[in-house]
């Protein structure tokens, strides 16, 4: 039924339509404003992380600082640590990178104070190493590495770690430490920097470090525009409904007045 063929809505119906429009309008405005705050937060986060990545290398946090580490304040710091690798406790974690599918080589590094930090020495293609991590023996003796501090990762989409069968899909520091019988382990791991190239310009052999992907989805501008446009559409629809109802009431009053004028007068 079109607008011309019906009468104006009743008061209760108009109140219900107005209340519903107000709820939608206020909700869309709130969601858009929330996305504005998220946009500013995300840009500040990206700026902080970029500053950390390119800042001078600092010593990795020691046991006294572990309890105070957070992803917002510490992840992607460029750190340095020295110690001795524990090759018999090495773990391979499934990875998909720009170089193909394979594994992250996670090797514990025991520091001078006896604490342990898991070091992601880099990526190795699946065909280069068996899942039992018996290949890619790390350097022996005292070693110094630099890399990016990363917080423990405990979740993977549709995949779960299976320590009993040596299948790992997340760099879950606590789970790997427990499976490998490690104690006094830092709550973070370090993504090792890329090894320097040789005289011919070729990169060192596997594993290949320096593959940390630093990417933060930044769709907040699109979201805030979407929410504000929806709010504008609700406002426009409300104005349209109001104009239609005003016209219907005006036409109804005119028809009533015309009918009253055309009605025959009563005899004296």
Sine and cosine of phi, psi and omega as CSV:
sin_phi,cos_phi,sin_psi,cos_psi,sin_omega,cos_omega
0.00,0.00,0.78,-0.63,0.01,-1.00
-1.00,0.09,0.14,-0.99,-0.08,-1.00
-0.89,0.45,-0.57,0.82,-0.07,-1.00
-0.94,0.35,-0.38,0.92,-0.10,-0.99
-0.99,-0.12,0.09,1.00,0.02,-1.00
-0.78,-0.63,0.29,-0.96,0.06,-1.00
-1.00,0.03,0.08,-1.00,0.02,-1.00
-0.92,0.39,0.46,-0.89,0.05,-1.00
-0.94,0.35,0.42,-0.91,0.05,-1.00
-0.97,0.26,0.21,-0.98,-0.04,-1.00
-0.86,0.52,-0.67,0.74,-0.01,-1.00
-0.89,0.45,-0.66,0.75,0.01,-1.00
-0.90,0.44,-0.66,0.75,0.01,-1.00
-0.91,0.41,-0.64,0.77,0.04,-1.00
-0.89,0.45,-0.67,0.74,0.01,-1.00
-0.90,0.44,-0.70,0.72,0.01,-1.00
-0.90,0.44,-0.68,0.74,-0.01,-1.00
-0.91,0.42,-0.66,0.75,0.00,-1.00
-0.91,0.42,-0.67,0.74,0.00,-1.00
-0.90,0.43,-0.68,0.74,0.03,-1.00
-0.89,0.45,-0.63,0.78,0.01,-1.00
-0.91,0.42,-0.66,0.75,0.02,-1.00
-0.89,0.45,-0.73,0.69,0.01,-1.00
-0.90,0.44,-0.69,0.72,-0.03,-1.00
-0.88,0.47,-0.75,0.66,-0.01,-1.00
-0.90,0.44,-0.62,0.79,-0.01,-1.00
-0.92,0.40,-0.70,0.72,0.00,-1.00
-0.91,0.41,-0.63,0.78,0.04,-1.00
-0.90,0.43,-0.67,0.74,0.01,-1.00
-0.90,0.44,-0.68,0.73,0.01,-1.00
-0.91,0.41,-0.64,0.77,0.04,-1.00
-0.90,0.43,-0.66,0.75,0.02,-1.00
-0.92,0.40,-0.62,0.79,0.06,-1.00
-0.88,0.48,-0.63,0.77,0.03,-1.00
-0.93,0.37,-0.49,0.87,0.10,-1.00
-0.88,0.47,-0.71,0.70,0.04,-1.00
-0.89,0.45,-0.66,0.75,0.02,-1.00
-0.90,0.44,-0.60,0.80,0.02,-1.00
-0.88,0.47,-0.73,0.69,0.02,-1.00
-0.90,0.44,-0.65,0.76,0.02,-1.00
-0.89,0.45,-0.69,0.73,-0.04,-1.00
-0.91,0.42,-0.68,0.74,0.01,-1.00
-0.91,0.42,-0.60,0.80,0.06,-1.00
-0.92,0.39,-0.63,0.78,0.03,-1.00
-0.89,0.45,-0.72,0.69,-0.01,-1.00
-0.87,0.48,-0.65,0.76,0.01,-1.00
-0.91,0.42,-0.66,0.75,0.01,-1.00
-0.91,0.42,-0.71,0.70,-0.01,-1.00
-0.90,0.44,-0.68,0.73,0.02,-1.00
-0.88,0.48,-0.61,0.79,0.04,-1.00
-0.91,0.41,-0.66,0.75,0.01,-1.00
-0.90,0.43,-0.70,0.71,-0.07,-1.00
-0.87,0.48,-0.61,0.79,-0.09,-1.00
-0.99,-0.16,0.10,0.99,0.03,-1.00
-0.97,0.22,0.34,-0.94,0.06,-1.00
-0.85,0.53,0.49,-0.87,-0.01,-1.00
-0.92,0.38,0.68,-0.73,0.05,-1.00
-0.82,-0.57,0.27,-0.96,0.04,-1.00
-0.91,0.42,0.62,-0.79,0.03,-1.00
-0.90,0.43,0.55,-0.84,0.00,-1.00
-0.85,0.52,0.70,-0.71,0.02,-1.00
-1.00,-0.02,0.01,-1.00,-0.05,-1.00
-0.80,0.60,-0.56,0.83,-0.02,-1.00
-0.91,0.41,-0.35,0.94,-0.05,-1.00
-0.98,-0.22,-0.16,0.99,-0.13,-0.99
-0.85,0.53,-0.66,0.75,-0.09,-1.00
-0.92,0.39,-0.30,0.95,-0.09,-1.00
-0.97,-0.22,0.03,1.00,-0.03,-1.00
-0.97,0.25,0.66,-0.75,0.10,-1.00
-0.69,-0.73,0.39,-0.92,0.01,-1.00
-0.90,0.43,-0.67,0.74,-0.05,-1.00
-0.89,0.45,-0.60,0.80,-0.11,-0.99
-1.00,-0.08,-0.40,0.92,-0.20,-0.98
-0.80,-0.59,-0.38,0.92,-0.09,-1.00
-0.90,0.44,0.61,-0.80,-0.01,-1.00
0.97,0.26,0.23,0.97,0.15,-0.99
-0.92,0.40,0.61,-0.80,0.00,-1.00
-1.00,0.02,0.93,-0.37,-0.16,-0.99
-0.85,-0.53,0.25,-0.97,0.03,-1.00
-0.76,-0.65,0.63,-0.78,0.08,-1.00
-0.50,-0.87,0.48,-0.88,-0.03,-1.00
-0.79,-0.62,0.61,-0.79,0.02,-1.00
0.07,-1.00,-0.34,-0.94,-0.03,-1.00
-0.85,-0.53,0.78,-0.62,0.01,-1.00
-0.93,0.36,0.51,-0.86,0.08,-1.00
-0.93,-0.36,1.00,0.08,-0.14,-0.99
-0.90,0.43,-0.45,0.89,-0.03,-1.00
-0.97,0.24,-0.11,0.99,0.02,-1.00
-0.94,-0.35,0.30,0.95,-0.06,-1.00
-0.94,0.35,0.52,-0.85,-0.02,-1.00
-0.70,-0.72,0.67,-0.74,0.09,-1.00
-0.98,-0.22,0.76,-0.65,0.00,-1.00
-0.89,-0.45,0.79,-0.61,-0.04,-1.00
-0.83,0.56,0.67,-0.74,-0.04,-1.00
-0.58,-0.82,0.50,-0.87,0.13,-0.99
-0.81,-0.58,0.90,-0.45,-0.10,-0.99
-0.77,-0.63,-0.02,-1.00,0.05,-1.00
-0.91,0.41,-0.26,0.97,0.03,-1.00
-1.00,-0.07,-0.03,1.00,-0.01,-1.00
0.90,-0.44,-0.19,-0.98,0.01,-1.00
-1.00,0.01,0.54,-0.84,0.00,-1.00
0.09,-1.00,-0.70,-0.72,-0.08,-1.00
-0.65,-0.76,0.50,-0.87,0.29,-0.96
-1.00,0.07,0.71,-0.70,0.01,-1.00
-1.00,-0.10,0.97,-0.26,-0.05,-1.00
-0.99,-0.17,0.93,-0.36,-0.06,-1.00
-0.86,-0.51,0.79,-0.61,0.03,-1.00
-0.94,0.35,0.62,-0.78,0.07,-1.00
-0.87,-0.50,0.90,-0.45,0.02,-1.00
-1.00,0.04,0.83,-0.55,-0.04,-1.00
-1.00,0.06,0.11,-0.99,-0.06,-1.00
-0.89,0.45,-0.49,0.87,-0.02,-1.00
-1.00,0.09,0.05,1.00,0.02,-1.00
1.00,-0.05,-0.20,0.98,0.04,-1.00
-0.97,0.26,0.26,-0.97,-0.08,-1.00
-0.80,-0.60,0.68,-0.74,0.10,-1.00
-0.82,-0.57,0.78,-0.63,0.09,-1.00
-0.97,0.25,0.77,-0.64,0.01,-1.00
-0.92,-0.40,0.84,-0.54,0.13,-0.99
-0.99,0.13,0.99,-0.12,-0.09,-1.00
-0.94,0.35,-0.26,0.97,0.06,-1.00
0.68,-0.74,-0.16,-0.99,-0.08,-1.00
-0.99,-0.15,0.60,-0.80,0.12,-0.99
-0.71,-0.70,0.72,-0.70,0.04,-1.00
-0.88,0.48,0.48,-0.88,-0.06,-1.00
-0.85,0.53,-0.58,0.81,-0.05,-1.00
-0.97,0.26,-0.19,0.98,-0.03,-1.00
-1.00,0.02,-0.23,0.97,-0.11,-0.99
-0.43,-0.90,0.61,-0.79,0.04,-1.00
-0.99,0.10,0.45,-0.90,-0.05,-1.00
-0.88,0.47,-0.23,0.97,-0.01,-1.00
-0.98,0.19,0.01,1.00,0.09,-1.00
0.88,0.48,0.46,0.89,0.00,-1.00
-0.99,0.10,-0.03,1.00,-0.01,-1.00
-0.97,-0.25,-0.06,-1.00,0.09,-1.00
0.81,0.59,0.84,0.55,0.01,-1.00
-0.90,0.43,0.76,-0.65,-0.02,-1.00
-0.96,0.27,0.20,-0.98,0.04,-1.00
-0.87,0.50,0.59,-0.81,0.04,-1.00
-1.00,0.01,0.30,-0.95,0.02,-1.00
0.97,0.23,-0.15,-0.99,-0.03,-1.00
-0.91,0.42,0.72,-0.69,-0.05,-1.00
-0.70,-0.71,0.62,-0.78,0.11,-0.99
-0.89,-0.45,0.77,-0.64,0.01,-1.00
-0.77,-0.63,0.40,-0.91,0.13,-0.99
-0.83,-0.56,0.44,-0.90,0.00,-1.00
0.04,-1.00,-0.17,-0.99,-0.05,-1.00
-0.98,-0.21,0.75,-0.66,0.03,-1.00
-0.95,0.31,0.76,-0.65,0.01,-1.00
-0.79,-0.61,0.62,-0.78,0.04,-1.00
-0.99,0.14,0.44,-0.90,-0.03,-1.00
-0.82,0.57,0.65,-0.76,0.00,-1.00
-0.93,-0.36,0.86,-0.51,-0.13,-0.99
-0.93,-0.38,-0.03,1.00,-0.13,-0.99
-0.72,-0.69,0.64,-0.76,0.12,-0.99
-0.66,-0.75,0.64,-0.76,-0.06,-1.00
-0.91,0.42,0.87,-0.49,0.09,-1.00
0.89,0.46,0.26,0.97,0.02,-1.00
-0.70,-0.71,0.56,-0.83,-0.01,-1.00
-0.74,-0.67,0.65,-0.76,0.05,-1.00
-0.88,0.48,0.59,-0.81,0.04,-1.00
-0.77,-0.64,0.98,0.18,-0.07,-1.00
-0.85,0.53,-0.56,0.83,-0.06,-1.00
-0.88,0.47,-0.53,0.85,-0.02,-1.00
-0.95,-0.32,0.19,0.98,0.06,-1.00
0.93,0.36,0.48,0.88,0.02,-1.00
-0.96,-0.28,0.89,-0.45,-0.06,-1.00
-0.82,-0.57,0.72,-0.69,-0.01,-1.00
-0.84,-0.54,-0.17,0.99,0.06,-1.00
-0.74,-0.67,0.47,-0.88,0.04,-1.00
-1.00,0.02,0.92,0.39,-0.03,-1.00
-1.00,0.08,0.98,-0.21,-0.13,-0.99
-0.86,0.51,-0.75,0.66,-0.05,-1.00
-0.90,0.44,-0.67,0.75,-0.01,-1.00
-0.92,0.39,-0.68,0.73,0.02,-1.00
-0.91,0.42,-0.67,0.74,0.01,-1.00
-0.87,0.49,-0.69,0.73,0.00,-1.00
-0.90,0.43,-0.67,0.74,-0.02,-1.00
-0.93,0.38,-0.49,0.87,-0.04,-1.00
-0.99,-0.16,0.09,1.00,0.05,-1.00
0.93,0.38,0.55,0.83,-0.01,-1.00
-1.00,-0.10,0.60,-0.80,0.05,-1.00
-0.80,-0.60,0.26,-0.96,-0.02,-1.00
0.81,0.59,0.78,0.63,-0.09,-1.00
-0.98,-0.20,0.70,-0.72,0.03,-1.00
-0.89,0.46,0.53,-0.85,-0.01,-1.00
-0.98,0.19,0.18,0.98,0.01,-1.00
-0.74,-0.67,0.18,-0.98,0.17,-0.99
-0.80,-0.61,0.15,-0.99,-0.03,-1.00
-0.84,-0.55,0.82,-0.57,0.14,-0.99
-0.99,0.16,0.94,-0.35,-0.05,-1.00
-0.90,0.43,0.59,-0.80,0.09,-1.00
-0.90,0.43,0.30,-0.95,0.06,-1.00
-0.90,0.43,0.62,-0.78,0.05,-1.00
-0.94,0.35,0.54,-0.84,0.03,-1.00
-0.89,0.45,0.50,-0.87,0.02,-1.00
-0.97,0.22,0.37,-0.93,0.02,-1.00
-0.99,0.10,-0.16,-0.99,-0.08,-1.00
-0.90,0.44,-0.42,0.91,-0.01,-1.00
-1.00,0.04,-0.06,1.00,-0.03,-1.00
1.00,0.02,0.06,1.00,0.00,-1.00
-1.00,0.07,0.58,-0.81,0.03,-1.00
-0.95,0.31,0.37,-0.93,0.04,-1.00
-0.91,0.41,0.23,-0.97,-0.03,-1.00
-0.94,0.34,0.07,-1.00,-0.02,-1.00
-0.88,0.47,0.46,-0.89,-0.08,1.00
-0.97,0.25,0.42,-0.91,-0.03,-1.00
-0.96,-0.28,0.89,-0.45,0.00,-1.00
-1.00,0.02,-0.13,-0.99,0.04,-1.00
0.95,0.31,0.42,0.91,-0.04,-1.00
-0.96,-0.28,0.28,0.96,0.01,-1.00
-0.86,0.51,0.79,-0.61,0.04,-1.00
-1.00,-0.09,0.91,-0.42,0.01,-1.00
-0.96,-0.28,0.99,-0.12,-0.06,-1.00
-0.58,-0.81,0.79,-0.62,0.04,-1.00
-0.87,-0.50,0.88,-0.48,0.05,-1.00
-0.82,0.57,0.74,-0.67,-0.05,-1.00
-0.74,-0.67,0.96,0.29,-0.03,-1.00
-0.97,-0.25,0.22,0.98,-0.12,-0.99
-0.91,0.42,-0.54,0.84,0.03,-1.00
-0.89,0.45,-0.67,0.74,0.03,-1.00
-0.89,0.45,-0.68,0.74,-0.01,-1.00
-0.90,0.43,-0.70,0.72,-0.06,-1.00
-0.92,0.39,-0.60,0.80,0.06,-1.00
-0.90,0.44,-0.65,0.76,0.01,-1.00
-0.88,0.48,-0.74,0.67,-0.03,-1.00
-0.91,0.42,-0.67,0.74,0.00,-1.00
-0.93,0.37,-0.57,0.82,0.07,-1.00
-0.91,0.41,-0.63,0.78,0.04,-1.00
-0.90,0.44,-0.64,0.77,0.05,-1.00
-0.89,0.46,-0.66,0.75,0.03,-1.00
-0.90,0.44,-0.62,0.78,0.03,-1.00
-0.90,0.43,-0.65,0.76,0.05,-1.00
-0.89,0.46,-0.68,0.73,0.01,-1.00
-0.89,0.46,-0.69,0.72,0.01,-1.00
-0.90,0.44,-0.66,0.75,0.02,-1.00
-0.90,0.43,-0.60,0.80,0.02,-1.00
-0.91,0.41,-0.67,0.74,0.04,-1.00
-0.89,0.46,-0.66,0.75,0.02,-1.00
-0.88,0.47,-0.72,0.69,0.01,-1.00
-0.88,0.47,-0.66,0.75,0.02,-1.00
-0.88,0.47,-0.68,0.74,0.00,-1.00
-0.92,0.40,-0.65,0.76,0.02,-1.00
-0.89,0.46,-0.71,0.70,-0.01,-1.00
-0.90,0.43,-0.61,0.79,0.03,-1.00
-0.89,0.45,-0.69,0.72,0.00,-1.00
-0.90,0.43,-0.66,0.75,0.00,-1.00
-0.90,0.43,-0.64,0.77,0.02,-1.00
-0.93,0.38,-0.63,0.78,0.04,-1.00
-0.90,0.44,-0.70,0.71,0.01,-1.00
-0.91,0.42,-0.63,0.78,0.01,-1.00
-0.90,0.43,-0.64,0.77,0.04,-1.00
-0.91,0.41,-0.64,0.77,0.03,-1.00
-0.90,0.43,-0.68,0.73,0.01,-1.00
-0.90,0.44,-0.64,0.77,0.01,-1.00
-0.91,0.42,-0.63,0.77,0.00,-1.00
-0.92,0.38,-0.66,0.75,0.00,-1.00
-0.91,0.42,-0.66,0.75,0.00,-1.00
-0.90,0.44,-0.63,0.78,0.00,-1.00
-0.92,0.39,-0.60,0.80,-0.02,-1.00
-0.95,0.31,-0.52,0.86,-0.04,-1.00
-1.00,0.08,-0.18,0.98,-0.03,-1.00
-0.93,0.37,0.70,-0.71,0.01,-1.00
-0.90,0.44,0.63,-0.78,0.01,-1.00
-0.96,0.28,0.47,-0.88,-0.02,-1.00
-0.97,0.25,0.62,-0.78,0.03,-1.00
-0.90,0.44,0.51,-0.86,0.03,-1.00
-0.92,0.39,0.00,0.00,0.00,0.00
